[in-house]
Amino acid sequence: MRLSPAPRVTSDFAARTRHARRVLVIQLGGLGDVAHSFPALRAIRAAYPQAHLAVLSPAHSCALLRLAPGVDEILAYDGGKVGLSRRLWRLMRQLRRRRDEVCINLTGSNHASLLAFASGAAARLGRRPLEDHKRGWRYLHTELMEYPHLETPMYRQWLQCLAQAGIEGDGEFRAELDAAARRAAGLSPADRKTYLHLSPCAGAPQRELPIAQVCALLERLHGEFPQYRLALSARDTERERTRMRAILEGLSFTPWRVEIGTLSADALAALVGEAVLHLSGDTGPLHLAVLLGTPSVSWFRVNPTLAEYRPDGPRHRSFVVEGGAPDALHGIDNSAIVAAARELLATLPAAAQAMV
């Protein structure tokens, strides 16, 4: 088979492929990217209402996709990020056997493009990646979506890409937080909107408040909002376990919940979604708050992806600073964080305030 560079998609793509019975979406981003893809998945579902809709996602995010309305099947990707591993080859063979007719590659990475090609779908729609110096991706799709990276929220970028193909979406986040997810999180109906959730870890020191500042912030939240309990969560890595242990040792009280890598993605979503307020840096739980409509206060260091992942809308407040030395995120005052939290909590509906 001779390959040629794919042309830019035309607006009649959805109309030309509307009779497809099997549609595969590839989304190989992190937990935050998967959360931000929910509006795009809704738009794709609406464009192919009769099709079997499958989503290929990293294994750690698959449980979150269980909350996406209209997704019929979730496939786990565990092929690594570098090289052609045996697991990647097995997955490519698995995709070929599926006989999907339309493949939409939201990620655009090299591996995602290879998997799109491996699907054998007659219509393979892919996004031009941010780093496009490896030109192979042009040959692995049948049509391409092109939209600037880094300038707008990620979920809006995907919607703009899909609009080029005649797949329209409204940008609204919707997730079906069910009883199973709440049970997995250990939440009862009485726990709903009775606690604040804080993620003190963000994957890298330069994105995290200093430990002493986190302890002082938690003490202030505990003292100024006694009607709300505190829940903390982190990933199960040595660095984050060590950081969480230091935070807990620095507190004069014991938080209501401390979860360190014990929750699946859907259970973590339930813990964030049922909180009255979420606080964190740029990390997965922040994007779960955006997905689930939980008000948030967040803090960021100036970085190239800021526009893509900084929450927008009236439910969210964020602080952006240069950040100083990379050992932590410096320059954000706890008084400003607490003031933002107080402002958001004051906007809660009366029914929510009556729960506490």
C-alpha positions in Angstrom: 0.0 0.0 0.0 1.4 3.4 -1.0 0.9 6.2 1.5 0.6 9.9 0.7 0.3 12.9 2.9 -3.2 13.4 4.2 -5.1 16.6 3.2 -6.8 18.9 5.6 -10.2 17.7 6.6 -13.3 19.3 5.0 -16.5 20.2 6.7 -18.5 17.4 5.1 -16.4 14.7 6.9 -19.2 13.9 9.4 -21.8 13.8 6.6 -19.6 11.5 4.5 -19.1 9.1 7.3 -22.4 9.4 9.1 -23.4 5.8 8.3 -20.4 4.3 10.1 -21.3 1.5 12.5 -18.1 1.5 14.5 -16.2 4.6 15.6 -12.9 4.6 17.5 -11.6 7.7 19.4 -7.9 7.8 20.5 -7.1 9.9 23.5 -3.7 9.0 25.0 -3.3 12.1 27.2 -3.1 12.1 31.0 -6.0 12.2 33.4 -6.5 15.9 32.9 -6.6 15.5 29.1 -9.1 12.7 29.4 -11.3 14.9 31.6 -11.0 17.7 29.1 -12.0 15.4 26.2 -15.6 14.8 27.6 -17.1 17.7 25.5 -15.4 16.4 22.4 -16.7 12.8 23.1 -20.2 14.2 23.4 -19.9 16.0 20.1 -18.7 12.8 18.4 -21.5 10.8 20.0 -24.0 13.3 18.6 -22.5 13.1 15.2 -22.7 9.3 15.1 -25.8 8.5 17.2 -26.2 4.9 15.9 -22.5 3.9 15.9 -20.7 1.8 18.5 -18.4 4.3 20.1 -15.1 3.1 21.6 -12.4 5.1 23.3 -8.8 4.1 23.6 -7.2 5.7 26.6 -4.3 5.1 29.1 -5.1 2.3 31.5 -5.1 4.6 34.5 -7.8 6.8 33.0 -10.2 4.1 31.8 -12.3 4.1 34.9 -12.9 7.9 34.4 -14.3 7.2 30.9 -16.9 5.0 32.5 -18.5 8.3 33.6 -18.7 9.6 30.0 -22.2 9.5 28.6 -22.6 7.7 25.3 -19.3 5.7 25.3 -20.0 2.1 24.6 -16.6 0.6 25.0 -13.3 1.6 26.7 -10.0 0.2 25.6 -6.9 0.4 27.7 -3.6 1.6 26.3 -0.5 0.4 28.1 2.2 0.5 25.4 4.6 3.0 26.9 5.7 6.3 25.5 8.9 5.4 23.7 9.6 2.8 21.1 7.6 -0.1 19.7 7.1 -2.4 22.6 5.6 -5.9 22.4 2.5 -4.6 24.1 2.1 -1.9 21.5 2.4 -4.4 18.7 -0.3 -6.6 20.4 -2.6 -3.6 20.7 -2.1 -2.7 17.0 -3.1 -6.2 16.0 -6.1 -6.0 18.4 -7.2 -2.8 16.8 -6.9 -4.2 13.3 -9.2 -7.1 14.2 -11.9 -4.7 15.4 -12.8 -3.4 12.0 -13.7 0.1 13.0 -14.8 2.3 10.1 -14.0 5.8 11.5 -11.0 6.6 13.8 -10.6 10.0 15.3 -7.2 10.7 16.8 -7.5 13.6 19.3 -4.0 13.2 20.6 -1.9 13.4 17.4 1.2 11.9 19.0 3.4 9.5 17.1 2.1 6.5 19.0 -1.5 7.6 18.6 -1.0 8.1 14.9 0.5 4.6 14.6 -2.5 3.2 16.4 -4.9 5.1 14.2 -3.2 3.6 11.1 -3.3 0.2 12.7 -7.0 0.4 13.2 -7.4 0.0 9.5 -10.4 2.4 9.5 -11.2 3.7 6.1 -11.6 7.3 7.5 -8.8 8.2 9.9 -9.0 11.8 11.2 -6.0 13.1 13.1 -4.8 16.3 14.7 -1.5 18.0 13.7 0.7 17.5 16.8 2.4 20.4 18.7 5.8 18.9 17.8 5.4 18.0 14.2 9.1 17.6 13.1 8.5 13.9 12.7 6.5 13.9 9.5 5.2 10.3 9.6 1.9 11.3 11.2 0.9 13.0 7.9 0.9 9.6 6.2 -0.9 7.7 8.8 -4.3 9.5 8.6 -6.6 10.1 5.7 -7.5 13.6 6.8 -6.0 16.2 9.2 -7.3 18.7 11.7 -5.1 21.7 12.3 -5.7 24.2 15.1 -3.1 26.2 17.2 -1.8 24.6 20.3 -1.1 26.5 23.6 -3.4 29.4 23.0 -6.8 28.3 24.3 -8.2 25.7 26.8 -7.6 22.2 25.6 -11.2 21.2 25.5 -11.9 24.2 23.2 -9.0 23.2 20.9 -10.5 19.8 20.4 -14.0 21.2 19.7 -12.5 23.6 17.1 -10.7 20.7 15.4 -13.8 18.6 15.3 -15.8 21.6 13.9 -13.5 21.6 10.9 -14.9 18.1 10.2 -18.5 19.2 10.6 -18.7 17.7 14.2 -20.2 20.4 16.4 -20.1 20.6 20.2 -21.4 23.0 22.8 -18.4 22.8 25.1 -20.4 21.7 28.1 -18.9 19.3 30.5 -21.1 16.4 31.5 -20.3 13.3 33.5 -22.5 10.6 35.0 -21.2 10.3 38.6 -23.0 7.1 39.7 -23.5 5.2 42.9 -20.7 2.8 42.1 -18.1 5.5 41.9 -19.4 7.0 45.2 -19.2 3.6 46.9 -15.7 3.1 45.5 -14.7 6.5 47.1 -16.2 5.5 50.4 -18.8 8.2 50.3 -22.3 8.1 51.7 -25.2 10.4 50.7 -24.6 12.3 54.0 -21.1 13.2 52.9 -22.1 15.1 49.9 -20.9 18.8 49.9 -19.7 18.5 53.5 -16.0 18.8 52.8 -13.2 20.6 51.1 -10.8 18.6 48.9 -7.2 19.6 48.5 -4.4 18.0 46.4 -1.1 19.1 47.8 1.0 17.3 45.2 1.2 18.1 41.5 3.8 15.8 40.0 6.7 18.1 40.3 8.1 20.4 43.0 8.0 23.6 40.9 4.2 23.2 40.6 3.6 22.7 44.4 3.3 25.1 47.3 6.1 24.7 49.9 5.2 22.1 52.5 5.2 24.6 55.3 2.8 26.8 53.4 0.5 23.9 52.7 0.4 23.1 56.4 -0.4 26.7 57.2 -3.1 26.8 54.5 -4.7 23.7 55.9 -4.7 25.1 59.4 -6.4 28.2 58.1 -9.0 26.3 56.2 -9.7 24.1 59.2 -10.0 27.1 61.5 -12.0 29.5 59.2 -14.4 27.0 57.7 -15.2 24.6 60.6 -18.4 23.5 59.0 -16.4 21.7 56.3 -14.2 18.6 56.8 -10.9 18.3 54.9 -10.0 15.5 52.4 -6.5 15.2 51.0 -5.4 13.0 48.1 -2.1 12.2 46.3 -0.7 9.6 43.9 1.0 6.4 45.2 4.6 7.4 44.4 7.5 7.6 46.8 7.9 11.3 46.4 4.2 12.1 47.0 3.9 9.7 49.9 6.9 11.4 51.5 5.5 14.8 50.9 2.1 13.9 52.2 3.7 12.4 55.3 5.6 15.6 56.0 2.4 17.6 55.6 0.4 15.4 58.0 3.2 15.6 60.6 3.0 19.4 60.4 -0.7 19.6 61.2 -2.3 20.1 64.6 -5.4 18.1 63.6 -6.1 15.0 61.6 -7.9 15.5 58.2 -11.1 13.6 57.7 -9.8 11.7 54.7 -6.3 11.1 53.4 -6.1 9.0 50.1 -2.7 8.2 48.7 -3.1 6.2 45.5 -6.0 4.2 46.9 -8.7 5.4 44.6 -9.5 4.5 41.0 -10.0 7.3 38.5 -13.8 7.2 38.9 -13.6 7.0 42.7 -11.2 10.0 42.7 -13.7 11.8 40.5 -16.4 11.1 43.0 -14.3 12.4 45.9 -13.6 15.6 43.9 -17.1 15.9 42.5 -18.9 15.6 45.8 -16.6 18.2 47.5 -18.0 21.6 48.1 -14.7 23.1 46.9 -11.4 21.8 45.4 -8.0 23.4 45.9 -4.7 22.4 44.2 -2.0 23.2 41.7 -2.1 22.0 38.1 -2.9 18.4 38.6 -5.4 15.7 37.5 -7.9 16.3 40.4 -8.2 20.0 39.4 -9.3 19.0 35.9 -11.8 16.5 37.5 -13.2 19.5 39.4 -13.7 21.3 36.0 -15.3 18.2 34.5 -17.7 17.7 37.5 -18.6 21.4 38.1 -16.9 21.6 41.5 -15.7 25.1 42.3 -11.9 25.4 42.5 -9.1 27.5 43.7 -5.8 26.7 42.0 -2.2 28.0 41.6 0.1 27.9 38.6 3.6 28.8 37.6 3.9 30.7 34.3 4.4 28.0 31.7 3.7 27.5 27.9 0.6 25.3 28.6 -1.0 27.7 31.0 -3.8 28.7 28.6 -4.6 25.0 27.9 -5.1 23.9 31.5 -6.0 26.9 33.6 -9.7 26.6 34.5 -12.0 29.2 33.1 -15.5 30.3 34.1 -17.1 31.8 37.2 -16.8 28.7 39.3 -13.0 28.9 39.3 -10.3 31.2 40.8 -6.6 30.7 39.9 -3.4 32.4 40.8 -0.5 32.7 38.4 3.0 33.7 39.4 6.6 33.4 38.1 7.2 31.0 40.9 10.8 31.6 41.8 13.2 28.8 42.5 12.1 25.4 41.2 12.2 23.7 44.6 8.5 24.8 45.0 6.0 27.3 43.7 6.7 30.6 45.5 4.9 33.9 45.6 1.3 33.0 46.3 -0.1 34.2 49.6 -2.4 31.9 51.7 -4.6 34.9 52.6 -5.4 35.3 48.9 -6.2 31.6 48.6 -8.5 31.6 51.6 -10.2 34.8 50.4 -10.9 33.1 47.0 -12.2 30.1 48.8 -14.5 32.2 50.9 -15.8 34.0 47.9 -16.7 30.8 46.1 -18.3 29.2 49.1 -20.5 32.3 49.5 -21.9 31.7 46.1 -23.1 28.2 46.9 -26.9 27.6 46.5 -28.8 27.8 49.7 -29.6 24.1 49.5 -25.9 23.2 49.4 -25.1 25.4 52.3 -27.9 23.8 54.3 -26.2 20.4 54.0 -23.4 21.4 56.4 
